[in-house]
Amino acid sequence: MTMFLIIAVTVLVFVVIFQIAKASEYVAVLKGEERTRKQDNKINGFMMVTFLVLGLVGVWYCNELYYKKTLLVHDAASVEGARVDSMLWVTLAVTGVVFIATQIVLFWFAYKYQESDKRKVYFFPHDNKLEVIWTVVPAIALTVLVVIGLRNWFLFTGDAPQNAMVVEVTGKQFGWIYRYPGKDAVLGKKYFKNIDNATNPLGLIWEDKMVQDDIVMEQTMYLVKGRPVKLVIGSRDVIHDVGLPHFRMKMDAVPGIPTTIWFTPKYTTKEMKEITGNPNFQYEISCDQMCGNGHYSMKGVIDVLDQEEFDAKMAGLKSAYATLFPEKDPNAAKPADTVKIAAKPVEAAAKVVAKM
């Protein structure tokens, strides 16, 4: 209902402006062109001031209405993401002040210096001082912002801390595949020609010993609170983009060209549910690059846990190799071992009976 009302008011305003314009044309015919032009200037000057006031009120109203629905209400969910928030606020402050100031001057000047018989126009074709000011000042401001951005970018894409866990994230139309290294802490090799949607979605080379303990999953990515994580990002088909809005991170997923980014989660999923007041809160991994008809559905879930919870979760998962080849799983109990284990109680029972 509110949206309908806003649309109706907007249409009404445009209709009124159109009617005023048409009425001005008729007045021009009746009163003469010179007098009409001066009258139009007054109307336009008044409309400029009106538009300025309504525009600023509209900006304030939209901020009051929608700010609480943005991610900026809560701070970044990663330590490094706080730098992005800081950079964003500085950029908004600088550009916002300049924008509001220039818009006020623009519309106010249109009203104040409208055509008047009592005032002559002052014209100057060139002013070195003004040109230096409006060239050098913006250049310095933008240079500072760019330098801050580059420093943050080099941090996020640089070497991760030594204690960082590694997770491989692979995009596909239209979902995400996650791979964790096993006890060897090394991701094994893969080859795109080995890809099979049913049995080998990443094209892992099973003969590689480093592959055989890697854990692969497609539903949820698990991270640890307070522990840096390095994402090794790639794509299986077209260009995707790993978007981590709550962590304030994003990175392209390019076929054949691995990219990396790292960050440190600050809050577990349970803590974020309390912070946001949303019992259904989930960290989201989205695709921020148009990648096809199903782009809108390309979402994943990230569950941030404590270290103990994470260890328990990983302990309950089998490697992709062990899942596909259970008979080759080194952790699986062998039939011979089962017989020996079962035989011991029988032998012990026989000895007790003999003594009796």
Secondary structure as UniProt FT lines:
FT   HELIX           2..31
FT   HELIX           33..66
FT   HELIX           67..69
FT   HELIX           71..73
FT   TURN            79..80
FT   HELIX           81..112
FT   TURN            117..118
FT   HELIX           128..157
FT   TURN            162..163
FT   STRAND          165..172
FT   TURN            173..174
FT   STRAND          175..180
FT   TURN            183..184
FT   HELIX           192..194
FT   TURN            197..199
FT   TURN            201..202
FT   TURN            206..207
FT   TURN            209..213
FT   STRAND          215..217
FT   STRAND          220..224
FT   TURN            225..226
FT   STRAND          229..235
FT   STRAND          240..244
FT   TURN            245..248
FT   STRAND          249..255
FT   STRAND          259..263
FT   HELIX           269..276
FT   TURN            279..280
FT   STRAND          283..287
FT   TURN            293..294
FT   HELIX           295..297
FT   STRAND          299..305
FT   HELIX           307..315
FT   HELIX           320..324
FT   HELIX           326..328
FT   TURN            330..331
FT   HELIX           335..355
//
